[in-house]
Amino acid sequence: MTEEEKRAAIAAYREQKVESGIYALSCLPSGQRWVGSALNLGTIRNRLWFTLRLGHDRHPGLQNAWNAHGEDAFDFEILERLKADDLGAGRDRRLKERLLQWAEALQATRI
C-alpha cells in the first residue's frame, strides 16, 4: 500500500466514508485469479498481504501460489466500489451477489 493509499484509508476511516466492494488478486506467472468482497476496501490489501506473509491464509490455492511465486508476482485490483448508501440494508446479500457475478465473469476463485 502506498503512502497516499494509507493516508486515504485513515482519512476515510476518520470520516466514516469507508467503501465496500469487490477486489481481485492475480498471480501473474500462473494466471490464477481470486476475487473477494470487503467491507473496507481501504484496508483489505494490507490485511491480505499480512495474512499471506504469515502463511495463515484459509485458501490453500492462494497461499500455495503466494509461497511458490512470492509477493511481487501478485497484482491487487479493486473491481467495484459500493458506498454504504448503494448497499442499503441488504449489504451482505448485495456484496455476495456482486462477488458471484465477478467470479463468474473473470472465471476466478472466490475468497
C-alpha positions, 0 to 999 in steps of 0.5 A: 500500500502506498503512502497516499493509499494509507493516508486515504484509508485513515482519512476515510476511516476518520470520516466514516466514508469507508467503501465496500466492494469487490477486489481481485488478486492475480498471480501473474506467472500462473494466471490464477485469479481470486476475487473477494468482497470487503467491507473496507476496501481501504484496508483489505490489501494490507490485511491480505498481504499480512495474512499471506506473509504469515502463511495463515491464509484459509485458501490453500490455492492462494497461499500455495501460489503466494509461497511458490511465486512470492509477493511481487508476482501478485497484482491487487485490483479493486473491481467495484466500489459500493458506498454504504448508501448503494448497499442499503440494508441488504449489504451482505446479500448485495456484496455476495451477489456482486462477488458471484457475478465477478467470479463468474465473469473473470472465471476466478476463485472466490475468497 
